[in-house]
Amino acid sequence: EPIEKEVNPHLLPGELLLCEASTVYKYVQEDGSNRGTYGKLVCTNFKISFLDDDSFLENFGRSVRDNFINITNTFLILTFLFIFAVYDEKKKLLTGQLRKYPEKLIIYCKDLRVFNFCLRYTKEEEVKRIVSGIVHHSQTPKLLKRLFLFSYASAAPNNTDGRNQTVMFETLEDWRDELERTKGNVKYKAVTTNEGYRVSEKLPLYFVVPICISEESILKYEGRGIPIWCWSCHNGAALLKMSTFPKEQDDSTSQMQKAFLDGIYKTISKPPYELLKMDDLSSSLPSLQDIQTAYTRFKQLFLIDNSTDFWATDVKWFSLLESTNWLEIIRRVLKKAIEVAECLEIQHTNVLLIEESATDLCCVISSLVQVMMDSYSRTKSGFQSLIQKEWVIGGHSFLDRCNHLHKSEKEEAPVFLLLLNCVWQLVQQYPPAFEFTETYLTVLSDSLYVPIFSTFFFNSQHQRDTNKSGESLKTQSGPFRFLTVWDWCVQFDPKALAFLNNPLYAEKPKPDRSQRKTARFKHQRQLSLPLTQAKPSTKRGFFREETDHLIKNILGKRIGKFINSSDEPPNSLREFYDSWHSKPVDYHGLLLPRIDGPEIKVWAQRYLRWIPEAQLHGGGTIATAAKILDLMEEVQSLQVKMDEEHSQAVSGDAHSVPMLRNSARLSSLFPFALLQRQSVKPALPTSTWKDLEDEDDLVKRDDEFVDLSGDML
């Protein structure tokens, strides 16, 4: 029976109710029994919500993402993947204008959730409004300033606590501090040439280049053909990136560009710079189109809307998984990062990553190399600062690659998600080395589509700054006050935040003063040494040896034959890889991922979290984490008892570890779903299942539901 109680959605500042429909039936997506619940389906300029008694009692919608746990009945407008209408039990993809209104809606989301709604018992006028509203607001191309980001920024107070330690790299001082931290200031300098975006709108206001490059060189070709610094290794070798010139050029222009490059090399090919290895990522890694195609196939394996489909794919799971090529792309990207790490760490060679715009695969490889080689990037604040430096300020086209405006699918590609998948491989292989957890990476991937924060909604710093200057609807003056995604307290309460921090993180011990002074003196001495006889002559100096090859590449001619193929790594790379893995792991030193065969795994938490059949009752990584948190809480309580100032107990701190009793009954879907539903058994053509049923009635019994919402929220 439909509910009689009136329930209304909680609206965020700037959120508007656009349309709604009562007496909508939401199916429980686990079997064909048509079980579910009645409620109201509402569409706003931010989200689609299904409101029933349960969601009302949970104070549904009281925060940006419903406090991280109560998200079973809502999905954001920007997460829409596609919508199917059901007419007489036949599915049809909904696009554009509707002639006939459906009996059912099946909505697929980018975070791989699937929602089934029945509209048979809904009034015809309400069906028209809600279906037309959902299709229009989820699929129609938008203007940038029509995103909810601007509505929220103009209406919501900016009340963050200000404790965010992420370096934003929006000032010259931030870049100088990073040079100082990595000891890169001996050979590189932060420049202000692009202030006012007079060089290029694609470049950030401030960036770092080799110290002897002049301002005129940067201005001449709008920053193209200029090596831009990413990071410096402890031995002085640096990681750089460079965008190429347009491929279609006439002869006179090509000659001018060649002369320009020659001038750069003559200026820079002298001490203290070292050897250079160039890597054209467009030749040695899959194209963006290949990445998009592979991920499209891959995510189809997880868009499951009923148990029958799940068990049908389960029979041929591994062959389906292999055919997508997604894990192979992850393996190739990790192998490329290992190649770069070997050049920097062992060969003491600078690496220049080359790409057309230097804002896609360059971002992936440079970020991975820093996570593998710099323990600071494995802390939460360090990783966030890395994303700011390489991706947000570095000019990755989040708006186009995520297709937030639904304008062009040709530009769409899951490049940032590819990085998170690669980082997850390292996190699950070396958990103590990371201050953050896989849950942190999962919610970070979800945040790509939360239009509350400006972090992932612009193509460049210039686009953000240009659109930031606008009048607020509330104050009628001043620029928009965008929030950053790194203010996690906006999305999650303190207890939920505990799941983002790794309780087993092996924090780097702080050396005493004498050790610090010794290390610093030795490092500066090494940097000040001239080029030794063991190194080649200056004829093979920085940029010199491969100048002609690089020019050919920049002018549009592929030089793949001069670059080692990622499919056939040199013997030195294999020796480097095997040698490192034969030694004990230093969690604060270099980390190399295992990439052989089945070592590359599926990120189960992200891709399986909404599928009830895939959950493990009382198992999975989250149950392990819950047990660890329980033990930590017990240790803390014992410490409190031993403490003389027991009145100031740790349990009263805002950052205390939450109490998770009965954690053995947690599902592996926690904390993204609390519903622990029994999976429907497959129809096996053997007597195996019947034998199990006769021997044990556990398979017939619903797993008990543990309501932790009172403890957690």
C-alpha positions in Angstrom: 0.0 0.0 0.0 1.3 3.5 -0.8 2.3 5.6 2.2 0.0 8.3 3.4 2.6 10.3 5.4 3.8 13.4 3.6 7.6 13.5 3.3 9.5 16.4 1.8 13.1 16.6 0.7 15.7 18.5 2.5 17.1 21.2 0.2 20.6 22.5 0.3 21.3 26.3 -0.2 20.6 27.1 -3.8 18.8 23.9 -4.5 15.4 24.2 -6.2 12.6 21.6 -6.4 11.8 21.2 -10.1 9.2 18.4 -10.3 7.9 15.5 -8.3 5.7 12.4 -8.5 3.8 10.6 -5.8 2.9 6.9 -5.5 6.1 5.8 -7.2 7.2 2.2 -6.5 10.9 1.6 -6.0 12.0 -2.0 -6.6 14.6 -3.7 -4.4 17.1 -4.7 -7.0 17.9 -8.2 -5.9 15.5 -10.5 -7.6 12.4 -10.8 -9.8 9.9 -10.8 -6.8 8.9 -7.2 -7.4 9.5 -6.4 -3.7 10.0 -2.8 -2.9 8.4 0.3 -1.3 6.2 3.2 -2.2 7.3 6.8 -2.0 7.7 10.1 -3.7 10.2 10.7 -6.5 11.5 14.3 -6.6 13.9 16.0 -9.0 15.9 19.1 -8.0 18.7 21.0 -9.8 21.1 18.9 -7.7 19.8 15.4 -7.3 17.0 12.9 -7.7 15.6 11.6 -4.4 13.2 8.8 -3.6 11.5 9.7 -0.3 9.8 7.0 1.8 9.3 6.4 5.5 12.8 5.1 6.0 14.5 8.0 4.3 12.3 10.4 6.3 13.3 8.7 9.6 16.9 8.9 8.6 16.6 12.7 8.1 17.3 12.0 4.4 19.4 14.6 2.6 20.6 16.5 5.6 24.1 16.9 4.2 25.8 17.0 0.9 26.0 13.2 0.5 23.7 12.2 3.3 26.5 11.7 5.7 28.3 9.2 3.5 26.2 6.2 4.6 22.5 7.0 3.9 22.8 7.2 0.2 20.7 4.3 -0.9 17.8 6.4 -2.2 19.4 9.4 -3.9 21.7 10.1 -6.8 23.1 13.3 -8.2 22.1 14.8 -11.6 25.7 14.6 -12.8 26.0 10.9 -12.1 23.4 10.0 -14.8 24.8 7.5 -17.3 21.7 6.5 -19.2 18.0 5.9 -18.7 15.9 3.1 -20.0 12.1 3.1 -20.2 10.1 -0.1 -20.0 7.1 -0.5 -22.3 5.3 -3.9 -22.1 8.4 -5.5 -20.6 10.6 -4.1 -23.4 13.5 -1.8 -22.5 14.2 1.3 -24.7 16.9 3.9 -24.2 15.4 7.3 -23.4 16.8 10.2 -25.4 15.2 13.5 -26.3 11.5 14.1 -26.6 9.1 11.4 -25.4 6.0 10.4 -27.3 4.8 7.7 -24.9 5.4 7.7 -21.2 6.8 4.5 -19.7 5.5 2.1 -17.0 8.9 1.7 -15.5 12.2 3.6 -15.4 15.7 2.0 -15.0 18.3 4.6 -14.2 22.0 3.7 -14.5 24.6 6.0 -12.8 28.2 6.7 -13.3 29.0 5.5 -9.8 27.6 2.1 -11.1 24.3 2.2 -9.1 21.1 1.0 -10.8 17.6 2.2 -9.7 14.3 0.6 -10.8 11.1 2.7 -10.5 7.6 1.6 -11.3 5.2 4.4 -12.5 2.1 2.3 -13.1 0.3 3.6 -10.0 1.4 7.2 -10.5 -1.0 9.9 -12.0 -0.4 10.4 -15.7 0.3 14.1 -15.3 2.9 13.4 -12.7 4.5 10.7 -14.8 4.9 13.2 -17.7 6.4 15.9 -15.4 8.9 13.6 -13.6 10.1 11.7 -16.7 10.4 14.8 -18.8 12.2 16.6 -16.0 14.7 13.8 -15.3 15.5 13.4 -19.0 15.9 17.1 -19.6 18.1 17.9 -16.6 20.3 14.8 -16.9 20.9 14.7 -20.6 20.5 18.1 -22.2 23.7 20.2 -22.8 24.2 22.9 -20.2 25.9 26.2 -19.9 28.7 26.2 -17.3 27.1 28.7 -15.0 23.9 26.6 -15.0 25.7 23.9 -12.9 24.6 23.6 -9.3 28.1 24.6 -8.3 27.2 28.3 -8.9 23.8 28.1 -7.2 25.4 26.6 -4.1 28.3 29.0 -4.0 26.1 32.0 -4.2 23.7 30.8 -1.5 25.7 28.8 1.0 27.9 30.3 3.8 31.6 29.4 3.6 31.9 27.9 7.0 34.8 25.5 6.7 37.0 25.0 9.7 40.1 26.2 7.9 42.2 23.2 9.1 42.9 21.9 5.6 46.6 21.5 5.1 46.5 20.9 1.4 48.9 23.1 -0.6 46.8 24.7 -3.4 49.7 25.9 -5.6 47.8 29.1 -6.4 50.6 31.4 -5.3 54.3 31.8 -6.2 55.2 31.0 -2.6 53.6 27.6 -2.8 55.8 26.7 -5.8 59.0 28.0 -4.2 58.2 26.0 -1.1 57.8 22.8 -3.2 61.1 23.6 -4.9 62.7 23.9 -1.5 61.1 20.7 -0.2 62.4 18.6 -3.1 65.8 20.5 -3.4 64.9 21.4 -6.9 65.7 25.1 -6.5 69.3 24.6 -7.5 68.4 24.0 -11.1 64.8 25.3 -11.5 62.9 28.5 -10.8 59.3 29.5 -10.3 58.2 32.1 -12.9 55.6 34.8 -12.9 55.6 35.2 -16.7 51.9 34.1 -17.0 50.5 36.6 -14.5 47.3 37.9 -16.0 47.4 34.9 -18.3 49.4 36.9 -20.9 51.3 33.8 -22.1 48.5 31.2 -22.2 45.1 30.6 -20.7 45.9 26.9 -20.5 49.0 27.4 -18.3 48.7 28.2 -14.6 49.5 31.6 -13.2 52.8 30.3 -11.8 54.9 27.3 -12.8 58.5 26.1 -12.7 61.0 25.9 -15.5 64.8 25.3 -15.8 66.6 28.2 -14.3 68.3 29.5 -17.5 65.1 29.7 -19.6 64.3 33.3 -20.3 60.9 35.0 -20.2 61.1 35.7 -23.9 61.4 32.0 -24.7 58.2 31.3 -22.7 56.3 34.1 -24.4 57.3 33.2 -27.9 55.1 30.2 -28.4 52.7 30.5 -25.6 54.6 28.0 -23.4 54.7 25.2 -26.0 58.1 23.5 -26.4 59.1 24.6 -22.9 60.0 21.9 -20.4 57.9 22.5 -17.3 59.2 21.0 -14.0 57.0 18.5 -12.0 59.3 17.1 -9.3 62.9 16.5 -8.3 64.4 13.3 -7.1 66.7 13.2 -4.0 69.7 12.7 -6.3 69.0 15.8 -8.4 67.3 14.1 -11.4 64.1 15.8 -12.3 60.7 14.9 -13.9 59.5 17.3 -16.5 56.7 17.6 -19.0 56.2 19.5 -22.3 53.3 20.2 -24.6 54.0 19.8 -28.4 53.4 22.2 -31.2 50.4 21.7 -33.5 51.0 18.9 -36.0 49.7 20.7 -39.0 52.2 23.4 -39.8 53.5 25.0 -43.0 57.2 24.8 -43.8 58.1 28.3 -42.7 56.4 27.9 -39.4 58.1 24.5 -38.8 61.5 26.1 -39.5 60.8 28.9 -37.1 59.8 26.3 -34.4 62.9 24.3 -35.1 65.1 27.4 -34.6 63.2 28.2 -31.4 63.9 24.7 -30.0 67.5 24.9 -31.1 67.8 28.1 -29.1 66.3 26.5 -26.0 68.7 23.6 -26.2 71.8 25.8 -26.7 70.8 27.7 -23.6 70.0 24.8 -21.5 72.5 22.0 -22.5 75.2 22.8 -20.0 75.9 22.0 -16.3 74.4 21.6 -13.8 71.9 19.7 -16.0 72.3 16.0 -16.7 71.3 13.4 -19.3 67.7 13.4 -20.6 65.4 10.6 -21.5 62.4 11.7 -23.6 59.1 9.7 -23.6 56.4 10.4 -26.1 53.4 9.2 -24.1 51.1 9.3 -27.2 53.3 6.5 -28.7 54.1 4.5 -25.6 50.7 4.4 -23.9 47.1 3.8 -25.0 45.2 6.7 -26.5 42.5 8.5 -24.6 40.0 6.9 -27.0 41.4 3.4 -26.2 41.1 4.2 -22.5 37.5 5.4 -22.8 36.5 2.3 -24.9 38.1 -0.1 -22.3 36.4 1.6 -19.4 33.0 1.6 -21.1 33.3 -2.2 -21.6 34.6 -2.7 -18.1 31.8 -0.8 -16.3 29.2 -2.8 -18.1 30.2 -5.7 -16.0 29.0 -3.9 -12.8 25.8 -2.2 -14.0 23.7 -5.1 -12.7 20.0 -4.5 -12.1 18.9 -8.0 -11.2 20.3 -11.3 -9.8 19.7 -13.2 -13.0 22.1 -10.9 -14.9 24.7 -11.2 -12.1 24.8 -15.0 -12.1 24.8 -15.1 -15.9 27.9 -13.0 -16.1 29.5 -14.8 -13.1 29.9 -18.0 -15.2 32.2 -16.2 -17.7 33.5 -13.5 -15.5 37.2 -13.8 -16.1 36.9 -13.9 -19.9 34.6 -10.9 -19.9 37.0 -9.0 -17.6 40.0 -9.8 -19.8 38.1 -8.8 -23.0 37.6 -5.2 -21.6 41.4 -4.6 -21.6 41.0 -2.2 -18.6 43.3 -4.1 -16.3 45.9 -4.4 -19.1 45.8 -0.6 -19.5 46.4 -0.2 -15.7 49.3 -2.6 -16.0 50.9 -0.7 -18.9 50.6 2.6 -17.0 52.2 1.2 -13.9 55.0 -0.3 -16.0 55.6 3.1 -17.6 55.8 4.6 -14.2 58.4 2.0 -13.1 60.4 2.8 -16.2 60.5 6.5 -15.3 61.3 5.7 -11.7 64.3 3.6 -12.8 65.7 6.5 -14.9 65.4 8.9 -12.0 66.5 6.6 -9.2 69.1 4.4 -10.8 70.3 6.1 -13.9 70.2 9.6 -12.4 68.6 10.8 -15.7 66.1 13.6 -16.2 62.8 12.4 -17.8 60.8 14.6 -20.1 57.2 13.4 -20.7 55.8 14.6 -24.0 52.1 14.9 -24.9 50.1 17.2 -27.1 48.7 19.3 -24.2 50.7 17.7 -21.4 47.5 17.6 -19.3 46.2 14.0 -19.6 48.7 11.0 -19.5 51.4 13.4 -18.4 49.4 14.0 -15.2 48.9 10.3 -14.7 52.5 9.3 -15.0 54.0 12.2 -13.1 51.5 11.7 -10.2 52.2 7.9 -10.1 56.0 8.5 -10.1 55.7 10.9 -7.2 53.5 8.5 -5.2 56.0 5.7 -5.8 59.1 7.8 -5.0 58.1 10.5 -2.5 56.6 9.3 0.8 55.1 12.8 1.3 52.8 12.0 -1.6 51.5 9.0 0.3 50.2 11.1 3.2 46.7 12.5 2.9 47.7 16.1 2.7 50.6 15.3 0.4 48.4 13.3 -2.0 45.9 16.1 -2.1 48.6 18.7 -2.7 49.9 16.4 -5.5 46.4 16.4 -7.2 46.2 20.1 -6.9 49.7 20.6 -8.4 49.5 18.1 -11.3 45.8 18.0 -12.1 43.8 21.0 -10.9 46.5 23.7 -11.4 48.2 21.6 -14.0 45.3 22.2 -16.4 43.6 18.8 -16.7 40.3 19.3 -18.5 38.0 17.9 -15.8 34.9 19.6 -17.3 35.5 17.9 -20.7 36.9 14.6 -19.6 34.0 14.1 -17.1 31.5 15.5 -19.6 29.8 17.5 -16.9 28.0 19.7 -19.4 26.8 16.8 -21.7 28.3 18.6 -24.7 30.7 16.2 -26.4 31.3 12.5 -25.7 34.3 12.6 -27.9 36.3 14.5 -25.3 35.2 12.2 -22.4 37.8 9.9 -20.9 38.3 8.5 -17.4 41.9 9.8 -17.1 41.7 10.8 -13.4 39.8 7.6 -12.6 42.7 5.7 -14.2 45.1 7.3 -11.8 43.0 6.4 -8.8 42.8 2.8 -10.0 46.6 2.7 -10.3 47.1 4.3 -6.9 44.7 1.7 -5.4 46.9 -1.1 -6.7 49.7 0.4 -4.6 47.4 1.0 -1.6 46.2 -2.6 -1.5 49.7 -4.0 -2.1 51.5 -1.8 0.6 48.8 -0.7 3.1 51.2 0.6 5.8 52.9 3.0 3.3 49.7 5.1 2.9 48.1 7.4 5.4 44.8 7.1 3.5 42.6 4.1 2.8 40.9 2.6 -0.3 37.7 4.2 1.1 39.3 7.6 0.7 40.1 6.8 -2.9 36.5 5.6 -3.4 34.9 8.8 -2.1 37.4 10.8 -4.0 36.3 9.2 -7.2 32.6 9.9 -6.2 33.5 13.5 -5.6 34.2 14.0 -9.4 30.4 14.4 -9.7 29.5 16.4 -6.6 28.8 19.9 -7.8 29.4 21.5 -4.4 33.2 21.8 -4.9 35.0 23.6 -7.7 38.0 21.2 -7.6 36.8 19.0 -10.5 34.6 21.3 -12.5 36.9 23.4 -14.6 39.3 22.8 -17.5 42.0 25.2 -16.2 42.9 27.7 -13.6 42.0 30.5 -16.0 38.5 29.1 -16.5 38.0 28.9 -12.8 39.2 32.4 -12.1 37.2 33.9 -15.0 33.9 32.3 -13.8 34.7 32.9 -10.1 34.3 36.6 -10.6 30.5 37.1 -10.5 27.9 38.6 -8.2 26.5 36.4 -5.5 22.8 36.1 -5.5 22.7 36.6 -1.7 25.1 39.5 -1.2 24.9 41.0 -4.7 28.6 41.7 -4.5 31.9 39.9 -4.5 33.0 36.7 -6.3 31.6 33.2 -5.9 33.0 31.5 -2.8 33.8 28.0 -4.2 34.5 25.2 -1.7 37.3 22.7 -2.3 36.8 19.0 -2.1 39.7 18.7 0.3 37.4 20.1 3.1 36.1 16.7 3.9 34.2 17.9 6.9 31.6 19.5 4.5 30.7 16.0 3.3 31.3 13.8 6.3 31.0 14.0 10.1 34.1 13.4 12.2 33.2 9.7 12.9 32.7 8.9 9.3 36.0 10.6 8.5 37.8 7.9 10.5 37.2 5.5 7.6 39.4 7.7 5.3 42.4 7.4 7.6 44.6 4.3 7.7 45.0 3.2 11.4 48.0 1.0 10.4 49.9 3.7 8.6 53.6 3.5 9.4 54.3 7.1 10.1 57.8 8.3 9.2 59.9 8.8 12.3 61.3 12.2 12.8 65.1 12.2 12.9 66.9 14.1 15.6 68.7 17.4 14.9 72.1 15.9 14.4 70.9 13.5 11.8 68.9 16.2 10.0 72.0 18.4 9.8 74.2 15.6 8.5 71.8 14.6 5.8 71.2 18.1 4.6 74.9 18.9 4.4 75.6 15.7 2.4 72.8 16.4 0.0 73.9 20.0 -0.7 77.4 18.8 -1.2 76.3 16.2 -3.8 74.3 18.8 -5.7 77.2 21.2 -5.8 79.6 18.7 -7.4 80.5 19.2 -11.1 79.8 16.6 -13.7 82.1 13.7 -12.9 84.2 11.8 -15.4 81.9 8.8 -15.1 79.3 10.8 -16.9 79.4 11.5 -20.6 80.8 14.7 -21.9 78.8 17.8 -22.3 78.2 16.8 -25.9 75.5 14.5 -24.5 74.2 17.0 -22.0 70.7 18.0 -21.1 68.6 17.9 -24.3 71.6 17.7 -26.6 71.8 14.1 -27.8 68.2 13.6 -28.8 67.5 17.1 -30.0 66.8 16.1 -33.6 64.5 13.3 -32.6 62.6 15.6 -30.2 62.2 18.2 -32.9 60.8 15.7 -35.3 58.3 14.6 -32.6 57.2 18.1 -31.7 56.7 19.0 -35.4 54.3 16.1 -35.7 56.5 13.1 -36.8 56.4 10.1 -34.6 59.7 8.7 -33.3 58.4 5.6 -31.7 61.3 3.5 -33.0 63.7 5.6 -30.9 61.7 5.0 -27.7 61.5 1.7 -25.8 58.2 0.0 -26.3 56.3 -0.6 -23.0 55.4 -4.1 -24.2 59.1 -5.1 -24.5 60.8 -3.6 -21.4 64.6 -3.6 -21.6 66.5 -6.1 -19.5 67.7 -3.3 -17.2 64.1 -2.6 -16.2 63.5 -6.2 -15.4 66.6 -6.4 -13.3 65.6 -3.2 -11.5 62.1 -4.6 -10.9 63.3 -8.0 -9.6 66.1 -6.6 -7.6 63.8 -4.2 -5.7 61.2 -6.9 -5.0 63.9 -9.2 -3.6 64.6 -6.8 -0.7 62.5 -5.9 2.3 60.1 -3.0 1.7 60.9 0.4 3.0 57.5 2.0 3.4 59.1 5.5 3.4 61.3 4.9 0.4 60.7 3.8 -3.2 57.6 1.7 -3.8 57.3 -0.4 -7.0 53.9 -2.1 -7.7 53.7 -5.7 -8.5 52.5 -5.9 -12.1 52.9 -9.6 -13.1 49.8 -11.5 -14.1 47.0 -11.5 -11.5 48.8 -9.0 -9.3 46.7 -6.3 -11.1 43.3 -6.6 -9.4 39.8 -5.2 -9.7 39.1 -2.4 -7.2 36.4 -4.4 -5.6 35.1 -1.8 -3.1 34.4 0.8 -5.8 33.0 -1.5 -8.5 31.1 -4.1 -6.4 29.8 -2.0 -3.5 26.2 -1.7 -4.9 25.8 -5.4 -5.9 24.2 -7.3 -3.0 25.3 -10.7 -4.4 28.9 -9.7 -4.2 29.0 -8.8 -0.6 30.7 -10.7 2.2 28.8 -10.8 5.4 31.2 -10.3 8.3 34.1 -10.2 5.8 36.1 -8.0 3.4 38.5 -5.2 4.1 36.0 -3.1 5.9 35.4 -5.8 8.5 39.2 -6.0 9.1 39.4 -2.2 9.4 36.5 -2.2 11.9 38.3 -4.8 14.0 41.4 -2.7 14.0 39.4 0.4 15.0 37.9 -1.6 17.9 41.3 -2.7 19.1 42.6 0.9 18.8 39.6 2.1 20.8 40.3 -0.5 23.5 44.0 0.5 23.7 43.0 4.2 23.9 40.5 3.4 26.7 43.2 1.6 28.6 45.6 4.6 28.1 42.9 6.9 29.5 42.6 4.7 32.6 46.3 5.0 33.1 46.4 8.7 32.5 46.3 10.9 35.6 44.2 13.5 33.7 41.5 10.9 33.0 38.9 13.7 32.8 40.3 14.7 29.4 39.7 11.3 27.9 40.5 10.6 24.3 36.9 9.5 23.7 35.8 13.1 24.0 38.0 14.3 21.2 36.4 15.2 17.9 38.9 13.0 16.1 38.4 9.9 18.3 38.0 6.5 16.6 34.3 5.5 16.4 32.9 2.6 18.3 32.0 -0.3 16.0 30.5 -3.1 18.0 29.4 -6.3 16.3 31.8 -5.5 13.5 31.9 -9.2 12.6 28.4 -8.8 11.2 29.3 -5.9 8.9 28.9 -6.4 5.2 31.8 -5.8 2.8 29.5 -3.2 1.2 29.7 -1.1 4.4 29.9 1.9 4.7 28.3 2.6 1.3 25.3 0.4 1.9 23.9 -0.9 5.2 21.2 -3.2 3.7 22.3 -6.8 4.1 20.1 -8.7 1.7 20.3 -12.4 0.9 21.4 -13.2 -2.6 19.2 -15.3 -4.8 20.7 -18.7 -5.5 21.7 -19.5 -9.1 19.8 -22.4 -10.7 22.7 -25.0 -10.8 22.2 -28.0 -13.0 23.5 -30.3 -10.2 22.5 -31.4 -6.8 25.1 -29.4 -5.1 22.9 -26.7 -3.9 20.2 -29.1 -2.7 22.7 -31.0 -0.7 23.8 -27.8 1.0 20.1 -27.0 1.7 19.5 -30.4 3.3 22.6 -30.2 5.4 22.4 -26.6 6.6 19.5 -24.2 6.6 21.8 -21.2 6.9 21.5 -20.4 3.2 17.7 -20.0 3.7 18.1 -17.6 6.6 18.3 -13.8 6.1 21.5 -12.4 7.5 20.6 -10.3 10.5 20.6 -6.5 9.9 22.9 -4.5 12.2 21.7 -0.9 12.4 24.8 1.2 13.0 23.3 4.5 12.0 22.8 5.5 15.6 26.5 4.8 16.5 27.9 6.2 13.3 26.0 9.4 12.7 
